[in-house]
Amino acid sequence: MSKSKKIDPLQIIVEEGNKIQFYGAKNQNGLFSNFYKSPIKLKGKIWQTTEHYFQAQKFAGTSKEEEVRNAPGPGTAFRLGRKKDKQFPIRNDWEKAKNTVMYEAIKAKFTQHDNLKQILLSTKNNIIIEHTKRDAYWGDGGDGKGKNTLGILLMKLRKELSAENKKEETQQN
């Protein structure tokens, strides 16, 4: 029996075509996953993962928000956020707000953890793709035809952080 090689989710692997594909926190390029454990502070509270924050914001201002925030793991937070619940319906503006909420979450993650910020910046101009058949909105749909919204938001954040770094360097010189 051969031992399977342990994957380091912090090691960036660039594939052909300058693509950085990810799916899942423990897989290749896993730090980009919303399930990757990197606590963030937003709204005066600590969230275990960006997934906890994102799913909880569907119920902002209700006790369900806290239930999702306190979920034991990102998978549970995901399931709670998707569970149909007449007592706690998803907020009316969710479709308009979800991209902004996701951006808030990833911005917190990559600005509150300097190591993650440096890794994101190190990806330069590579294309970041959430590669999964399970999601054609946040991911690429598995066939590259999905919207890859999460990847696009990560690249937007990378561009902003890179511009901030250049501005700071210019001011220091």
ROSE-655388 format. One record per residue (C-alpha): x, y, z; residue in one letter. Coordinates in Angstrom, 1 decimal, always signed. Layout:
<rs>
<r u="X" v="Y" w="Z" aa="a"/>
...
</rs>
This chain:
<rs>
<r u="+0.0" v="+0.0" w="+0.0" aa="m"/>
<r u="+1.3" v="+3.4" w="-0.9" aa="s"/>
<r u="+0.8" v="+6.4" w="+1.4" aa="k"/>
<r u="-1.1" v="+9.2" w="-0.2" aa="s"/>
<r u="+0.8" v="+12.4" w="-0.4" aa="k"/>
<r u="-0.6" v="+15.0" w="+2.1" aa="k"/>
<r u="-1.7" v="+18.2" w="+0.3" aa="i"/>
<r u="-0.8" v="+21.5" w="+1.7" aa="d"/>
<r u="-3.8" v="+23.9" w="+1.1" aa="p"/>
<r u="-1.4" v="+26.9" w="+1.5" aa="l"/>
<r u="+0.8" v="+25.8" w="-1.4" aa="q"/>
<r u="-0.3" v="+27.4" w="-4.6" aa="i"/>
<r u="-0.2" v="+25.1" w="-7.6" aa="i"/>
<r u="-0.6" v="+26.9" w="-11.0" aa="v"/>
<r u="-1.8" v="+24.7" w="-13.8" aa="e"/>
<r u="-1.5" v="+25.0" w="-17.6" aa="e"/>
<r u="-3.0" v="+28.3" w="-18.9" aa="g"/>
<r u="-2.0" v="+30.1" w="-15.7" aa="n"/>
<r u="-5.0" v="+28.7" w="-13.9" aa="k"/>
<r u="-5.2" v="+28.2" w="-10.1" aa="i"/>
<r u="-8.1" v="+25.8" w="-9.5" aa="q"/>
<r u="-9.5" v="+25.1" w="-6.0" aa="f"/>
<r u="-12.4" v="+23.3" w="-4.4" aa="y"/>
<r u="-12.5" v="+22.2" w="-0.8" aa="g"/>
<r u="-10.4" v="+23.5" w="+2.1" aa="a"/>
<r u="-8.1" v="+20.4" w="+2.4" aa="k"/>
<r u="-7.5" v="+20.1" w="-1.3" aa="n"/>
<r u="-5.0" v="+21.7" w="-3.7" aa="q"/>
<r u="-5.1" v="+25.6" w="-3.3" aa="n"/>
<r u="-7.6" v="+25.0" w="-0.5" aa="g"/>
<r u="-6.9" v="+28.3" w="+1.2" aa="l"/>
<r u="-9.2" v="+30.0" w="-1.3" aa="f"/>
<r u="-12.2" v="+27.8" w="-0.2" aa="s"/>
<r u="-14.8" v="+29.4" w="+2.1" aa="n"/>
<r u="-14.5" v="+26.2" w="+4.2" aa="f"/>
<r u="-10.8" v="+26.9" w="+4.9" aa="y"/>
<r u="-10.5" v="+27.6" w="+8.7" aa="k"/>
<r u="-9.3" v="+31.2" w="+9.0" aa="s"/>
<r u="-11.5" v="+33.0" w="+11.6" aa="p"/>
<r u="-12.6" v="+36.5" w="+10.6" aa="i"/>
<r u="-13.9" v="+39.4" w="+12.6" aa="k"/>
<r u="-16.9" v="+41.2" w="+11.1" aa="l"/>
<r u="-19.9" v="+43.0" w="+12.7" aa="k"/>
<r u="-18.1" v="+42.9" w="+16.0" aa="g"/>
<r u="-18.1" v="+39.1" w="+16.1" aa="k"/>
<r u="-15.7" v="+36.2" w="+15.3" aa="i"/>
<r u="-16.7" v="+33.8" w="+12.5" aa="w"/>
<r u="-14.9" v="+30.5" w="+12.1" aa="q"/>
<r u="-14.8" v="+30.6" w="+8.3" aa="t"/>
<r u="-16.0" v="+32.9" w="+5.5" aa="t"/>
<r u="-18.7" v="+30.2" w="+4.9" aa="e"/>
<r u="-20.1" v="+30.8" w="+8.4" aa="h"/>
<r u="-20.3" v="+34.5" w="+7.8" aa="y"/>
<r u="-21.8" v="+34.2" w="+4.3" aa="f"/>
<r u="-24.5" v="+31.7" w="+5.2" aa="q"/>
<r u="-25.4" v="+33.6" w="+8.4" aa="a"/>
<r u="-26.0" v="+36.8" w="+6.5" aa="q"/>
<r u="-29.0" v="+35.3" w="+4.8" aa="k"/>
<r u="-30.6" v="+35.7" w="+8.2" aa="f"/>
<r u="-29.0" v="+38.9" w="+9.4" aa="a"/>
<r u="-30.5" v="+40.3" w="+12.6" aa="g"/>
<r u="-32.3" v="+37.1" w="+13.6" aa="t"/>
<r u="-31.5" v="+34.3" w="+16.0" aa="s"/>
<r u="-30.8" v="+32.0" w="+13.0" aa="k"/>
<r u="-27.8" v="+34.3" w="+12.2" aa="e"/>
<r u="-26.3" v="+33.3" w="+15.5" aa="e"/>
<r u="-27.2" v="+29.6" w="+15.1" aa="e"/>
<r u="-25.3" v="+29.6" w="+11.8" aa="v"/>
<r u="-22.3" v="+31.6" w="+13.2" aa="r"/>
<r u="-22.0" v="+29.0" w="+16.0" aa="n"/>
<r u="-22.3" v="+26.0" w="+13.8" aa="a"/>
<r u="-19.5" v="+23.4" w="+14.6" aa="p"/>
<r u="-18.1" v="+23.5" w="+11.1" aa="g"/>
<r u="-18.5" v="+25.1" w="+7.7" aa="p"/>
<r u="-20.4" v="+22.2" w="+6.3" aa="g"/>
<r u="-23.0" v="+22.6" w="+9.0" aa="t"/>
<r u="-23.1" v="+26.3" w="+8.4" aa="a"/>
<r u="-23.6" v="+25.6" w="+4.7" aa="f"/>
<r u="-26.5" v="+23.2" w="+5.4" aa="r"/>
<r u="-28.2" v="+25.6" w="+7.9" aa="l"/>
<r u="-27.9" v="+28.4" w="+5.4" aa="g"/>
<r u="-29.6" v="+26.4" w="+2.7" aa="r"/>
<r u="-32.3" v="+24.8" w="+4.8" aa="k"/>
<r u="-35.8" v="+25.9" w="+4.0" aa="k"/>
<r u="-37.3" v="+27.4" w="+7.2" aa="d"/>
<r u="-40.6" v="+29.2" w="+7.3" aa="k"/>
<r u="-39.7" v="+30.7" w="+10.7" aa="q"/>
<r u="-36.5" v="+32.1" w="+9.3" aa="f"/>
<r u="-36.9" v="+32.9" w="+5.6" aa="p"/>
<r u="-33.9" v="+34.2" w="+3.7" aa="i"/>
<r u="-33.8" v="+38.0" w="+3.6" aa="r"/>
<r u="-35.7" v="+39.6" w="+0.7" aa="n"/>
<r u="-32.6" v="+41.4" w="-0.8" aa="d"/>
<r u="-30.4" v="+38.3" w="-0.7" aa="w"/>
<r u="-30.0" v="+37.9" w="-4.5" aa="e"/>
<r u="-28.8" v="+41.6" w="-4.7" aa="k"/>
<r u="-26.7" v="+41.4" w="-1.6" aa="a"/>
<r u="-25.0" v="+38.0" w="-1.9" aa="k"/>
<r u="-22.0" v="+39.2" w="-3.9" aa="n"/>
<r u="-21.3" v="+42.1" w="-1.6" aa="t"/>
<r u="-21.6" v="+39.8" w="+1.4" aa="v"/>
<r u="-19.1" v="+37.3" w="-0.2" aa="m"/>
<r u="-16.7" v="+40.1" w="-1.0" aa="y"/>
<r u="-16.9" v="+41.4" w="+2.7" aa="e"/>
<r u="-16.1" v="+37.9" w="+3.9" aa="a"/>
<r u="-13.1" v="+37.3" w="+1.6" aa="i"/>
<r u="-11.8" v="+40.8" w="+2.1" aa="k"/>
<r u="-11.8" v="+40.2" w="+5.9" aa="a"/>
<r u="-10.1" v="+36.8" w="+5.4" aa="k"/>
<r u="-7.3" v="+38.1" w="+3.2" aa="f"/>
<r u="-6.7" v="+41.3" w="+5.2" aa="t"/>
<r u="-6.9" v="+39.9" w="+8.7" aa="q"/>
<r u="-4.5" v="+37.0" w="+7.9" aa="h"/>
<r u="-1.3" v="+38.4" w="+6.5" aa="d"/>
<r u="+0.0" v="+35.0" w="+5.4" aa="n"/>
<r u="-3.1" v="+34.5" w="+3.3" aa="l"/>
<r u="-2.8" v="+38.0" w="+1.9" aa="k"/>
<r u="+0.8" v="+37.4" w="+0.8" aa="q"/>
<r u="-0.2" v="+34.1" w="-0.8" aa="i"/>
<r u="-3.1" v="+35.8" w="-2.7" aa="l"/>
<r u="-0.8" v="+38.5" w="-3.9" aa="l"/>
<r u="+1.8" v="+35.9" w="-5.0" aa="s"/>
<r u="-0.7" v="+34.6" w="-7.5" aa="t"/>
<r u="+0.0" v="+37.7" w="-9.6" aa="k"/>
<r u="-2.2" v="+37.6" w="-12.7" aa="n"/>
<r u="-3.1" v="+33.9" w="-12.7" aa="n"/>
<r u="-6.7" v="+33.1" w="-13.1" aa="i"/>
<r u="-8.4" v="+31.8" w="-9.9" aa="i"/>
<r u="-11.1" v="+29.3" w="-10.5" aa="i"/>
<r u="-13.5" v="+27.5" w="-8.1" aa="e"/>
<r u="-13.6" v="+24.3" w="-10.1" aa="h"/>
<r u="-16.7" v="+22.2" w="-9.2" aa="t"/>
<r u="-19.6" v="+20.5" w="-10.9" aa="k"/>
<r u="-21.7" v="+21.4" w="-7.8" aa="r"/>
<r u="-21.9" v="+25.2" w="-8.5" aa="d"/>
<r u="-22.2" v="+27.1" w="-11.7" aa="a"/>
<r u="-22.6" v="+30.5" w="-10.0" aa="y"/>
<r u="-19.8" v="+30.7" w="-7.5" aa="w"/>
<r u="-17.8" v="+28.1" w="-9.4" aa="g"/>
<r u="-17.1" v="+27.1" w="-13.0" aa="d"/>
<r u="-19.7" v="+24.4" w="-13.1" aa="g"/>
<r u="-17.0" v="+21.8" w="-13.6" aa="g"/>
<r u="-16.9" v="+22.4" w="-17.4" aa="d"/>
<r u="-15.7" v="+26.0" w="-17.3" aa="g"/>
<r u="-19.1" v="+27.3" w="-18.4" aa="k"/>
<r u="-20.1" v="+28.5" w="-14.9" aa="g"/>
<r u="-19.8" v="+32.1" w="-13.8" aa="k"/>
<r u="-16.9" v="+31.5" w="-11.3" aa="n"/>
<r u="-18.1" v="+34.4" w="-9.2" aa="t"/>
<r u="-16.0" v="+33.5" w="-6.2" aa="l"/>
<r u="-12.8" v="+33.3" w="-8.4" aa="g"/>
<r u="-13.7" v="+36.7" w="-10.0" aa="i"/>
<r u="-14.2" v="+38.3" w="-6.5" aa="l"/>
<r u="-10.8" v="+36.8" w="-5.4" aa="l"/>
<r u="-9.1" v="+38.3" w="-8.4" aa="m"/>
<r u="-10.8" v="+41.7" w="-7.8" aa="k"/>
<r u="-9.6" v="+41.7" w="-4.2" aa="l"/>
<r u="-6.1" v="+40.7" w="-5.3" aa="r"/>
<r u="-6.0" v="+43.6" w="-7.7" aa="k"/>
<r u="-7.2" v="+46.0" w="-4.9" aa="e"/>
<r u="-4.6" v="+44.7" w="-2.4" aa="l"/>
<r u="-1.9" v="+44.9" w="-5.0" aa="s"/>
<r u="-2.7" v="+48.5" w="-5.8" aa="a"/>
<r u="-2.7" v="+49.3" w="-2.0" aa="e"/>
<r u="+0.7" v="+47.7" w="-1.6" aa="n"/>
<r u="+2.1" v="+49.7" w="-4.6" aa="k"/>
<r u="+0.7" v="+52.9" w="-3.1" aa="k"/>
<r u="+2.2" v="+52.2" w="+0.3" aa="e"/>
<r u="+5.6" v="+51.4" w="-1.3" aa="e"/>
<r u="+5.5" v="+54.7" w="-3.3" aa="t"/>
<r u="+4.7" v="+56.7" w="-0.1" aa="q"/>
<r u="+7.6" v="+55.1" w="+1.8" aa="q"/>
<r u="+10.1" v="+56.0" w="-0.9" aa="n"/>
</rs>
